[in-house]
Amino acid sequence: MSDSPTRSRISLSDNVKQHQTELQGALMKYIDHGRGGDADVLHLAERDLPEVGAGEVLIRVAYAGVNRPDVLQRAGSYPPPRGASPHLGLEVAGVVAAVGQGVPEWQKGDRVCALVNGGGYAEYVAAPAGQVLPVPAGLSMAQAAALPETVLTVWANVVERGRLQAGETLLVHGGTSGIGVAAIQIAKALGARVFCTVGTPEKAEAARRLGADAAIDYRRRDFMVEVSKLTEGRGVDVILDMVGGPYIERNLKSLALEGRLVQIAFMQTAKVEVDWMPLMLRRLTFTGSTLRARSAEEKARLSRAVQDNVWPMVEDGRVQAVIDRVFPLDSAAEAHRRMESSDHIGKILLAVNPGIA
């Protein structure tokens, strides 16, 4: 990876021990959410830089992505898995500040983005080396920060678990969320037909610009009826859902023979009474997954799959980083309120060290 043309370096002369010695005893700014609560609990604080263990990379953060799991963790309903950082932030872009032992593929100054195990709302964050990716050619740091969490989630769920193939049809709920934006574009790049649900005419237009073949305003139309019309009664092959609740049974009824429903969140509820007969009669698959709780080895495998399969789509423009709004780090509360409003189209970012190129 050290010879990759998609990465540049600021300095390659210092050795690893020098890098770590230079940073010892330093403090950094980060966002603390205390004991949790509403968005107002978020505040700027200082703490020691993370230690860089074997197999890890220390990243000086330019931008951090804001994701729905961050909001849930802040509110106390999504605790981090054992061993993960207790602080907020799951994806970043920046430059390598130091590397731990056993990491020959990265060096100080490399431009990177990464899926991190927490702590991304900070000036520095440690990441397992296997979850670090080069910034795709032609992308800014802000654009790169908008990719890791959403793109890995989509690849793991739509492509691997959902087994979406060229010529099939995908329905994405929340089409203009960060996940939805990535799912529409990746599915189109793979040759699928894509429908999505949205909440406003503005969002419907945005989804169509991204490549959606149809955008269904769920406040005005029943998505089950619209899917039936669009597929001439056949149903869709794959559904990506983060709503849950009453959507579960309606999703099952909207699937084609051998269709796959992939659940990645339950924004309403996970406890519902469902008529499961369609599961048997149409040989359906109901599956789902989370990303954060996966092992380092599994996240590294997914990262390599994304680099091999999605990064070329990004570099040739088939998949674009769509940024809704960028907030300064000390305005993390505003960023969370923006996320909770569901008014955003694309990714919400925090500018941590925006001067890093």
C-alpha positions in Angstrom: 0.0 0.0 0.0 3.0 2.3 0.6 3.4 2.9 -3.2 -0.3 3.6 -3.8 -0.8 6.6 -6.2 -3.9 7.6 -4.3 -1.9 8.7 -1.3 0.6 11.5 -0.6 3.0 12.0 2.3 4.1 15.0 4.3 7.2 13.4 5.8 8.7 9.9 5.7 12.0 10.6 7.4 11.1 10.2 11.1 10.9 6.7 12.6 8.0 5.4 14.7 9.6 6.0 18.1 10.3 9.6 17.3 6.7 10.1 16.2 5.4 8.7 19.5 7.9 10.5 21.6 7.0 13.9 20.1 3.3 13.3 21.1 3.9 12.0 24.6 2.3 14.2 27.3 0.3 16.3 24.8 -3.3 17.2 25.3 -6.0 17.3 22.6 -9.5 18.8 22.3 -12.4 16.4 22.0 -16.1 16.3 22.5 -17.3 14.9 25.9 -20.9 13.7 26.3 -20.6 13.2 30.1 -23.3 10.9 31.4 -25.4 11.4 28.3 -28.7 13.1 27.6 -29.9 15.5 25.0 -27.6 17.3 22.6 -26.8 20.0 25.1 -24.6 17.6 27.1 -22.0 17.8 24.3 -19.1 20.1 25.2 -15.5 20.7 24.2 -13.0 19.3 26.7 -9.3 18.2 26.9 -7.7 14.9 27.5 -4.5 13.0 26.8 -3.8 11.8 23.3 -4.8 8.2 22.8 -2.0 5.6 23.2 -1.0 3.9 19.9 -0.8 0.2 20.4 0.7 -2.5 18.2 -1.3 -2.8 15.0 -2.7 0.7 15.3 -2.4 4.1 13.6 -2.8 7.5 15.3 -4.6 9.9 13.0 -4.6 13.7 13.3 -8.2 14.4 12.4 -9.3 16.9 9.8 -13.0 16.0 9.7 -15.2 13.6 11.6 -18.5 12.1 10.4 -21.6 12.4 12.5 -23.8 9.2 12.4 -27.0 8.1 13.9 -25.2 5.6 16.3 -23.4 8.7 17.8 -26.8 10.2 18.6 -28.1 7.0 20.2 -24.9 6.6 22.2 -25.1 10.1 23.5 -28.7 9.5 24.5 -27.7 6.4 26.4 -29.4 3.8 24.2 -26.4 2.4 22.3 -23.4 1.7 24.6 -20.1 1.0 22.9 -19.0 -2.6 22.7 -16.4 -4.0 25.2 -13.0 -2.6 24.6 -14.1 0.3 22.4 -13.5 4.0 23.2 -16.3 5.4 25.3 -16.2 8.7 23.4 -18.2 9.6 20.3 -17.2 9.4 16.6 -17.0 6.4 14.3 -15.3 7.8 11.1 -12.7 10.3 10.3 -10.3 11.6 7.7 -6.9 13.2 8.3 -3.2 12.4 8.3 -1.2 9.7 10.0 0.6 11.2 13.0 2.2 8.0 14.3 2.1 4.2 13.8 2.4 1.4 16.3 4.5 -1.7 15.9 3.7 -4.1 13.1 2.2 -1.5 10.8 4.5 -1.3 7.7 1.8 -0.2 5.3 1.2 3.3 6.8 3.7 6.1 7.6 3.6 9.5 9.1 1.9 12.0 6.7 -0.2 9.6 4.8 -3.6 11.0 3.9 -6.2 8.5 5.2 -9.8 8.0 6.2 -10.9 5.4 8.7 -13.6 3.5 10.5 -12.7 3.9 14.1 -14.0 2.2 17.3 -15.1 5.5 18.9 -13.4 8.7 19.8 -13.5 10.3 16.3 -14.8 13.6 17.7 -11.3 14.7 18.6 -8.1 16.2 17.3 -6.4 12.7 17.4 -7.8 9.2 17.3 -6.3 5.7 17.3 -7.5 3.3 14.7 -6.8 -0.4 14.0 -4.5 -0.3 10.9 -6.8 -2.7 9.1 -9.7 -0.2 9.2 -7.6 2.6 7.7 -8.1 3.4 4.0 -6.3 5.8 1.6 -8.2 9.0 0.7 -9.5 8.2 -2.8 -7.8 10.1 -5.6 -9.4 13.6 -6.2 -11.3 13.8 -2.9 -10.9 16.4 -0.2 -10.5 15.5 3.4 -14.2 16.5 4.1 -15.4 14.2 1.3 -13.3 11.3 2.5 -14.6 11.7 6.1 -18.2 11.2 4.7 -17.4 7.7 3.4 -16.1 5.0 5.8 -19.0 4.2 8.1 -21.8 4.5 5.5 -19.9 2.8 2.7 -18.8 -0.2 4.9 -22.4 -0.5 6.2 -23.9 -0.6 2.7 -21.3 -3.0 1.3 -21.8 -5.4 4.3 -25.6 -5.3 4.2 -26.7 -4.6 0.7 -24.0 -6.5 -1.2 -22.9 -9.2 1.2 -26.0 -10.0 3.3 -28.5 -8.8 0.7 -26.7 -10.4 -2.2 -27.8 -7.6 -4.6 -27.0 -8.4 -8.2 -27.0 -6.5 -11.4 -30.6 -6.4 -12.9 -32.3 -6.7 -9.5 -34.3 -4.1 -7.7 -33.4 -2.5 -4.3 -35.7 -0.5 -2.1 -33.9 1.8 0.4 -35.8 3.4 3.3 -34.4 6.8 4.2 -33.0 7.5 0.8 -31.3 10.8 1.6 -29.7 9.7 4.9 -26.0 9.1 4.8 -26.7 5.4 4.5 -29.4 5.9 1.8 -27.2 8.2 -0.3 -24.4 5.6 -0.3 -26.8 2.7 -1.0 -28.5 4.4 -4.0 -25.2 5.1 -5.6 -23.5 1.8 -5.0 -26.5 -0.2 -6.1 -26.8 1.9 -9.3 -23.0 1.4 -10.0 -23.6 -2.4 -9.6 -26.3 -2.3 -12.2 -29.4 -2.5 -10.0 -32.7 -0.6 -10.3 -33.2 1.5 -7.1 -36.3 2.8 -5.4 -36.2 4.8 -2.1 -38.6 6.4 0.4 -38.2 10.0 1.4 -40.1 12.5 3.5 -40.3 15.6 1.3 -40.4 16.6 -2.4 -37.0 18.2 -2.0 -35.5 14.9 -0.8 -37.3 13.1 -3.6 -35.6 15.3 -6.1 -32.2 14.9 -4.4 -32.6 11.1 -4.5 -33.4 11.1 -8.2 -30.3 13.2 -8.9 -28.3 10.6 -7.2 -29.7 8.0 -9.5 -32.8 6.6 -7.8 -35.3 5.3 -10.4 -38.2 6.3 -8.1 -38.4 8.3 -4.9 -41.6 7.6 -2.8 -42.8 10.3 -0.4 -43.9 8.1 2.5 -45.9 11.0 4.0 -48.1 11.2 0.8 -48.0 7.7 -0.6 -48.1 4.1 0.7 -44.7 2.6 -0.3 -46.3 -0.9 -0.6 -48.7 0.4 -3.2 -46.1 2.3 -5.1 -43.6 -0.7 -5.1 -46.4 -2.9 -6.5 -47.1 -0.5 -9.3 -43.4 0.1 -10.1 -42.7 -3.7 -10.3 -46.1 -4.7 -11.9 -46.9 -6.7 -8.7 -43.7 -8.6 -8.6 -42.0 -6.8 -5.6 -38.4 -5.9 -5.1 -35.5 -8.2 -4.6 -33.8 -6.5 -1.7 -34.9 -4.0 1.0 -32.6 -2.0 3.2 -34.4 -0.8 6.3 -33.5 1.1 9.4 -37.1 2.0 10.5 -38.4 -1.3 11.8 -41.7 -1.3 13.7 -44.7 -1.4 11.3 -42.4 -1.3 8.3 -41.3 -4.9 9.0 -44.5 -6.6 7.9 -45.0 -4.1 5.0 -41.5 -4.8 3.8 -42.1 -8.6 3.8 -45.2 -8.0 1.7 -43.2 -5.8 -0.8 -40.6 -8.5 -1.5 -40.4 -10.6 -4.6 -40.1 -14.3 -4.7 -36.7 -15.2 -3.0 -36.5 -11.5 -1.8 -34.2 -10.4 1.0 -35.0 -7.9 3.8 -31.9 -6.5 5.5 -32.4 -4.7 8.8 -29.7 -2.3 10.1 -31.5 -0.4 12.7 -34.9 0.0 14.5 -35.6 3.8 14.6 -39.2 3.0 15.7 -39.2 -0.4 17.5 -37.8 -3.9 17.3 -40.8 -5.5 19.0 -43.8 -6.1 16.6 -46.4 -8.7 15.9 -45.8 -9.9 12.3 -47.6 -12.3 10.0 -44.6 -14.5 8.9 -46.6 -16.6 6.3 -45.0 -14.6 3.4 -41.6 -15.7 4.6 -42.4 -19.3 3.8 -44.7 -18.8 0.8 -42.3 -16.7 -1.1 -39.1 -18.2 0.3 -37.9 -14.8 1.8 -34.8 -14.1 3.8 -34.9 -11.7 6.8 -31.5 -10.8 8.0 -29.5 -7.9 9.4 -26.3 -6.8 11.1 -24.5 -4.1 13.0 -21.1 -2.8 12.1 -19.6 -1.5 15.4 -19.7 -4.8 17.3 -17.8 -6.7 14.6 -14.3 -8.0 15.3 -11.2 -6.1 14.1 -10.5 -8.9 11.6 -14.0 -8.6 10.1 -13.8 -4.8 9.9 -10.4 -5.1 8.2 -11.9 -7.6 5.7 -14.8 -5.2 4.9 -12.3 -2.3 4.6 -10.3 -4.2 2.0 -13.5 -5.2 0.1 -14.6 -1.5 0.0 -11.1 -0.4 -1.1 -11.1 -3.0 -3.9 -14.7 -2.6 -5.1 -16.1 0.8 -4.0 -13.0 3.1 -4.2 -12.8 2.7 -8.0 -16.5 3.8 -8.1 -15.6 6.9 -6.0 -12.6 7.8 -8.1 -14.4 7.6 -11.4 -17.4 9.6 -10.0 -20.0 6.8 -9.9 -20.2 7.2 -6.1 -19.9 10.7 -4.7 -19.6 11.9 -1.1 -22.7 14.0 -0.5 -22.2 16.5 2.4 -25.2 18.1 4.0 -23.5 20.5 6.4 -20.2 21.0 8.2 -20.1 22.2 11.8 -17.1 23.3 13.8 -16.0 20.8 16.5 -17.3 23.0 19.3 -20.7 23.0 17.6 -21.2 19.2 17.9 -24.5 19.9 19.7 -25.9 21.7 16.7 -24.7 18.9 14.4 -26.6 16.3 16.6 -29.7 18.5 16.5 -29.4 18.6 12.7 -29.2 14.7 12.7 -32.2 14.4 15.0 -34.3 16.7 12.8 -33.9 14.3 9.9 -33.8 17.3 7.6 -30.4 16.5 6.3 -29.5 15.2 2.8 -26.3 13.3 3.0 -23.6 13.4 5.6 -23.2 15.8 8.5 -19.5 16.5 9.4 -17.5 18.1 12.2 -14.5 20.3 11.1 -11.8 19.4 13.6 -8.6 20.6 11.8 -10.0 21.8 8.5 -6.6 23.2 7.5 -5.2 19.7 6.9 -5.1 19.2 3.2 
